[in-house]
Structure formats: structure tokens, C-alpha cells
Amino acid sequence: MKQNRKEYLIFVLLVVIAAGVLVSTVMQTSQSMSESMNKENELKNMFHSIKPPPGAVLKDVESIHKTTSASAGGKYITQLTYDEIRTYYDNELKKAGWTFLKEEPLRDWGKEFGGRTIQYKKEDYFLDLDYYGSREKEFGFTYELYISWGVYLFSSIERIDV
């Protein structure tokens, strides 16, 4: 009889612990989702506050959030050259407090095709500008600009904390 009671108490204790862990996990996930939804809205506002260069047309806007990450951005069509786009955003982003991190060739399955990717940082946010060069007609846009929080969008550039 004593043995059954001891086993029962251990079982109840394990159930209480499991329920506590489950409730804690659900609460943390809910809080994280709420934070990432707020970040998504913040990123959308940040994205729309960055004016494109004259003549650039916004073709598509996207945003997403997951439990611990969010991103927002869009794709543009323009007749501007890469150097003109780069110079414009270097100036505009610097005024808005963004810091240039690096520039690299944009690759597709390890192959370079004339595109470039540029990364900037501001606080806990990363901004990626990808210029598609010779593949513009294939993709249907000239460049894309995305701001991310809690995630790194493009694997060709390592995340840098400054």
C-alpha cells in the first residue's frame, strides 16, 4: 500500500512538472510571437521610410514574422546602373543611421552572374540590398531591399555583430 502511494505521488509530481513546463513554453512562445509581430510592423515602417532613388518603381512588397525573427522589404525596377543605386543608398542609409558592413558578388548555386549584395547594419537590424545584374529580365526586377531582425536572409554573407 505504501509503495502504491509513493508511486502515485511521484506520478502526480511528474504530471505537475510537465504541465508547468508546457505552460511556460506556451507563454514564452506567445510572448515571442507577439514581439516578432511587433518587429514585423516596425520593419515595414522602416522599409517604407527609405525612399527609393528617383525613377525606381516598387514592384513587390513582402513581410514575414516567425517566433523569433521578422523581415520586410521589396523588389524594385529601375534603369539606374549598379553604381548609381549603390551611391544613392550609401548616402540615404548613412543619413538614416545605417552602417555599411560589406559587399560581395551575388551568387546562384555558387556561380557569379554579375549581381552584387550589400549589407548594412543599424542596432539589431540588418539591411540587404541585392542587385541582380544580368539576371534582371529573368527575375523581373532590378534589385531588392530587405530589412531583417533575428534572422539572416542571405547565406553568402556571414552575420556580423558590430
BATORVEX-881436 format. One record per residue (C-alpha): x, y, z; residue in one letter; residue number from 1. Coordinates in nm, 4 decimals, always signed. Layout:
BEGIN
xx->X&yy->Y&zz->Z&code->a&pos->NUM .
...
//
This chain:
BEGIN
xx->+0.0000&yy->+0.0000&zz->+0.0000&code->m&pos->1 .
xx->+0.2814&yy->+0.2371&zz->+0.0908&code->k&pos->2 .
xx->+0.4587&yy->+0.1550&zz->-0.2353&code->q&pos->3 .
xx->+0.1448&yy->+0.2394&zz->-0.4416&code->n&pos->4 .
xx->+0.1062&yy->+0.5719&zz->-0.2647&code->r&pos->5 .
xx->+0.4715&yy->+0.6606&zz->-0.3279&code->k&pos->6 .
xx->+0.4389&yy->+0.5734&zz->-0.6979&code->e&pos->7 .
xx->+0.1179&yy->+0.7753&zz->-0.7185&code->y&pos->8 .
xx->+0.2838&yy->+1.0822&zz->-0.5604&code->l&pos->9 .
xx->+0.5798&yy->+1.0537&zz->-0.7983&code->i&pos->10 .
xx->+0.3388&yy->+1.0288&zz->-1.0928&code->f&pos->11 .
xx->+0.1435&yy->+1.3365&zz->-0.9747&code->v&pos->12 .
xx->+0.4678&yy->+1.5291&zz->-0.9237&code->l&pos->13 .
xx->+0.5844&yy->+1.4415&zz->-1.2763&code->l&pos->14 .
xx->+0.2498&yy->+1.5477&zz->-1.4235&code->v&pos->15 .
xx->+0.2662&yy->+1.8808&zz->-1.2362&code->v&pos->16 .
xx->+0.6232&yy->+1.9421&zz->-1.3574&code->i&pos->17 .
xx->+0.5311&yy->+1.8532&zz->-1.7175&code->a&pos->18 .
xx->+0.2268&yy->+2.0820&zz->-1.7039&code->a&pos->19 .
xx->+0.4436&yy->+2.3645&zz->-1.5683&code->g&pos->20 .
xx->+0.6978&yy->+2.3191&zz->-1.8469&code->v&pos->21 .
xx->+0.4203&yy->+2.3115&zz->-2.1065&code->l&pos->22 .
xx->+0.2520&yy->+2.6265&zz->-1.9728&code->v&pos->23 .
xx->+0.5871&yy->+2.8066&zz->-1.9554&code->s&pos->24 .
xx->+0.6742&yy->+2.7080&zz->-2.3124&code->t&pos->25 .
xx->+0.3351&yy->+2.8203&zz->-2.4450&code->v&pos->26 .
xx->+0.3667&yy->+3.1540&zz->-2.2633&code->m&pos->27 .
xx->+0.7203&yy->+3.2128&zz->-2.3950&code->q&pos->28 .
xx->+0.6176&yy->+3.1218&zz->-2.7487&code->t&pos->29 .
xx->+0.3177&yy->+3.3527&zz->-2.7282&code->s&pos->30 .
xx->+0.5347&yy->+3.6358&zz->-2.5988&code->q&pos->31 .
xx->+0.7966&yy->+3.5716&zz->-2.8701&code->s&pos->32 .
xx->+0.5305&yy->+3.5692&zz->-3.1436&code->m&pos->33 .
xx->+0.3899&yy->+3.8964&zz->-3.0132&code->s&pos->34 .
xx->+0.7372&yy->+4.0528&zz->-3.0157&code->e&pos->35 .
xx->+0.8106&yy->+3.9271&zz->-3.3679&code->s&pos->36 .
xx->+0.4737&yy->+4.0599&zz->-3.4933&code->m&pos->37 .
xx->+0.5615&yy->+4.3991&zz->-3.3462&code->n&pos->38 .
xx->+0.9056&yy->+4.3805&zz->-3.5081&code->k&pos->39 .
xx->+0.7483&yy->+4.2937&zz->-3.8437&code->e&pos->40 .
xx->+0.5350&yy->+4.6082&zz->-3.8248&code->n&pos->41 .
xx->+0.8380&yy->+4.8123&zz->-3.7204&code->e&pos->42 .
xx->+1.0386&yy->+4.6712&zz->-4.0132&code->l&pos->43 .
xx->+0.7586&yy->+4.7547&zz->-4.2582&code->k&pos->44 .
xx->+0.7619&yy->+5.1130&zz->-4.1345&code->n&pos->45 .
xx->+1.1422&yy->+5.1271&zz->-4.1583&code->m&pos->46 .
xx->+1.1303&yy->+4.9878&zz->-4.5116&code->f&pos->47 .
xx->+0.8720&yy->+5.2415&zz->-4.6280&code->h&pos->48 .
xx->+1.0711&yy->+5.5256&zz->-4.4700&code->s&pos->49 .
xx->+1.3640&yy->+5.4510&zz->-4.7042&code->i&pos->50 .
xx->+1.2778&yy->+5.6329&zz->-5.0236&code->k&pos->51 .
xx->+1.3965&yy->+5.4655&zz->-5.3463&code->p&pos->52 .
xx->+1.6107&yy->+5.6536&zz->-5.5950&code->p&pos->53 .
xx->+1.4323&yy->+5.8723&zz->-5.8499&code->p&pos->54 .
xx->+1.2861&yy->+5.6615&zz->-6.1273&code->g&pos->55 .
xx->+1.2880&yy->+5.3345&zz->-5.9276&code->a&pos->56 .
xx->+0.9471&yy->+5.1659&zz->-5.9142&code->v&pos->57 .
xx->+0.8458&yy->+4.9426&zz->-5.6241&code->l&pos->58 .
xx->+0.7197&yy->+4.6209&zz->-5.7831&code->k&pos->59 .
xx->+0.6503&yy->+4.3984&zz->-5.4838&code->d&pos->60 .
xx->+0.6408&yy->+4.4300&zz->-5.1036&code->v&pos->61 .
xx->+0.6759&yy->+4.1386&zz->-4.8632&code->e&pos->62 .
xx->+0.6969&yy->+4.0908&zz->-4.4881&code->s&pos->63 .
xx->+0.7025&yy->+3.7906&zz->-4.2584&code->i&pos->64 .
xx->+0.7498&yy->+3.7013&zz->-3.8946&code->h&pos->65 .
xx->+0.8257&yy->+3.3785&zz->-3.7157&code->k&pos->66 .
xx->+0.8654&yy->+3.3069&zz->-3.3466&code->t&pos->67 .
xx->+1.1988&yy->+3.4880&zz->-3.3073&code->t&pos->68 .
xx->+1.2516&yy->+3.6695&zz->-3.6360&code->s&pos->69 .
xx->+1.0953&yy->+3.9087&zz->-3.8842&code->a&pos->70 .
xx->+1.1731&yy->+4.0728&zz->-4.2168&code->s&pos->71 .
xx->+1.0226&yy->+4.3264&zz->-4.4547&code->a&pos->72 .
xx->+1.1245&yy->+4.4563&zz->-4.7936&code->g&pos->73 .
xx->+1.0529&yy->+4.4790&zz->-5.1594&code->g&pos->74 .
xx->+1.1670&yy->+4.4497&zz->-5.5174&code->k&pos->75 .
xx->+1.2352&yy->+4.7424&zz->-5.7497&code->y&pos->76 .
xx->+1.2623&yy->+4.8041&zz->-6.1215&code->i&pos->77 .
xx->+1.4883&yy->+5.0834&zz->-6.2445&code->t&pos->78 .
xx->+1.7068&yy->+5.1891&zz->-6.5353&code->q&pos->79 .
xx->+1.9799&yy->+5.3024&zz->-6.2954&code->l&pos->80 .
xx->+2.3171&yy->+5.1304&zz->-6.3024&code->t&pos->81 .
xx->+2.4529&yy->+4.9363&zz->-6.0081&code->y&pos->82 .
xx->+2.6936&yy->+5.2210&zz->-5.9225&code->d&pos->83 .
xx->+2.4080&yy->+5.4732&zz->-5.9222&code->e&pos->84 .
xx->+2.1937&yy->+5.2506&zz->-5.6976&code->i&pos->85 .
xx->+2.4848&yy->+5.1833&zz->-5.4617&code->r&pos->86 .
xx->+2.5811&yy->+5.5513&zz->-5.4344&code->t&pos->87 .
xx->+2.2200&yy->+5.6533&zz->-5.3706&code->y&pos->88 .
xx->+2.1627&yy->+5.4013&zz->-5.0917&code->y&pos->89 .
xx->+2.5055&yy->+5.4566&zz->-4.9344&code->d&pos->90 .
xx->+2.4114&yy->+5.8242&zz->-4.8897&code->n&pos->91 .
xx->+2.0473&yy->+5.7721&zz->-4.7874&code->e&pos->92 .
xx->+2.1164&yy->+5.4908&zz->-4.5435&code->l&pos->93 .
xx->+2.4068&yy->+5.6740&zz->-4.3816&code->k&pos->94 .
xx->+2.1743&yy->+5.9716&zz->-4.3157&code->k&pos->95 .
xx->+1.9273&yy->+5.7305&zz->-4.1526&code->a&pos->96 .
xx->+2.1915&yy->+5.5824&zz->-3.9214&code->g&pos->97 .
xx->+2.2780&yy->+5.2645&zz->-4.1120&code->w&pos->98 .
xx->+2.6406&yy->+5.1449&zz->-4.1216&code->t&pos->99 .
xx->+2.7863&yy->+4.9759&zz->-4.4295&code->f&pos->100 .
xx->+2.9207&yy->+4.6275&zz->-4.3481&code->l&pos->101 .
xx->+3.0256&yy->+4.4590&zz->-4.6702&code->k&pos->102 .
xx->+2.9686&yy->+4.3995&zz->-5.0380&code->e&pos->103 .
xx->+3.0056&yy->+4.0695&zz->-5.2222&code->e&pos->104 .
xx->+2.9189&yy->+3.9099&zz->-5.5543&code->p&pos->105 .
xx->+2.5650&yy->+3.7729&zz->-5.5589&code->l&pos->106 .
xx->+2.5826&yy->+3.4016&zz->-5.6313&code->r&pos->107 .
xx->+2.3344&yy->+3.1441&zz->-5.7519&code->d&pos->108 .
xx->+2.4404&yy->+2.7907&zz->-5.6621&code->w&pos->109 .
xx->+2.7955&yy->+2.9166&zz->-5.6168&code->g&pos->110 .
xx->+2.8136&yy->+3.0845&zz->-5.9571&code->k&pos->111 .
xx->+2.8552&yy->+3.4587&zz->-6.0012&code->e&pos->112 .
xx->+2.6311&yy->+3.6208&zz->-6.2611&code->f&pos->113 .
xx->+2.7191&yy->+3.9886&zz->-6.2287&code->g&pos->114 .
xx->+2.4962&yy->+4.0681&zz->-5.9358&code->g&pos->115 .
xx->+2.6077&yy->+4.2259&zz->-5.6075&code->r&pos->116 .
xx->+2.4849&yy->+4.2008&zz->-5.2491&code->t&pos->117 .
xx->+2.5458&yy->+4.4764&zz->-4.9967&code->i&pos->118 .
xx->+2.4819&yy->+4.4592&zz->-4.6245&code->q&pos->119 .
xx->+2.4219&yy->+4.7391&zz->-4.3747&code->y&pos->120 .
xx->+2.3526&yy->+4.7301&zz->-4.0007&code->k&pos->121 .
xx->+2.1601&yy->+4.9529&zz->-3.7609&code->k&pos->122 .
xx->+2.1123&yy->+4.8488&zz->-3.3995&code->e&pos->123 .
xx->+1.9730&yy->+4.4913&zz->-3.4106&code->d&pos->124 .
xx->+1.8703&yy->+4.5151&zz->-3.7756&code->y&pos->125 .
xx->+2.0369&yy->+4.4097&zz->-4.0991&code->f&pos->126 .
xx->+1.9560&yy->+4.5551&zz->-4.4380&code->l&pos->127 .
xx->+2.0395&yy->+4.3637&zz->-4.7553&code->d&pos->128 .
xx->+2.0399&yy->+4.5205&zz->-5.0987&code->l&pos->129 .
xx->+2.0718&yy->+4.2665&zz->-5.3805&code->d&pos->130 .
xx->+2.1355&yy->+4.3847&zz->-5.7343&code->y&pos->131 .
xx->+2.0593&yy->+4.1201&zz->-5.9978&code->y&pos->132 .
xx->+2.2716&yy->+4.2453&zz->-6.2868&code->g&pos->133 .
xx->+2.2430&yy->+4.0293&zz->-6.5973&code->s&pos->134 .
xx->+1.9560&yy->+3.8260&zz->-6.4493&code->r&pos->135 .
xx->+1.7211&yy->+4.1227&zz->-6.4130&code->e&pos->136 .
xx->+1.4979&yy->+4.0106&zz->-6.7001&code->k&pos->137 .
xx->+1.4864&yy->+3.6545&zz->-6.5667&code->e&pos->138 .
xx->+1.3748&yy->+3.7648&zz->-6.2193&code->f&pos->139 .
xx->+1.1572&yy->+4.0568&zz->-6.3304&code->g&pos->140 .
xx->+1.3205&yy->+4.3204&zz->-6.1104&code->f&pos->141 .
xx->+1.6489&yy->+4.5099&zz->-6.0879&code->t&pos->142 .
xx->+1.7190&yy->+4.4918&zz->-5.7153&code->y&pos->143 .
xx->+1.5604&yy->+4.4057&zz->-5.3852&code->e&pos->144 .
xx->+1.5976&yy->+4.5624&zz->-5.0430&code->l&pos->145 .
xx->+1.5134&yy->+4.3745&zz->-4.7212&code->y&pos->146 .
xx->+1.5454&yy->+4.4595&zz->-4.3539&code->i&pos->147 .
xx->+1.5667&yy->+4.1727&zz->-4.1060&code->s&pos->148 .
xx->+1.5613&yy->+4.1209&zz->-3.7316&code->w&pos->149 .
xx->+1.6608&yy->+3.7957&zz->-3.5615&code->g&pos->150 .
xx->+1.7432&yy->+3.6229&zz->-3.8879&code->v&pos->151 .
xx->+1.9946&yy->+3.6483&zz->-4.1610&code->y&pos->152 .
xx->+1.8348&yy->+3.6368&zz->-4.5045&code->l&pos->153 .
xx->+2.1222&yy->+3.5562&zz->-4.7376&code->f&pos->154 .
xx->+2.3701&yy->+3.2826&zz->-4.6564&code->s&pos->155 .
xx->+2.6508&yy->+3.4211&zz->-4.8731&code->s&pos->156 .
xx->+2.7262&yy->+3.6879&zz->-4.6111&code->i&pos->157 .
xx->+2.8054&yy->+3.5913&zz->-4.2550&code->e&pos->158 .
xx->+2.6214&yy->+3.7729&zz->-3.9815&code->r&pos->159 .
xx->+2.8468&yy->+4.0343&zz->-3.8263&code->i&pos->160 .
xx->+2.7869&yy->+4.1868&zz->-3.4857&code->d&pos->161 .
xx->+2.9283&yy->+4.5391&zz->-3.4562&code->v&pos->162 .
//
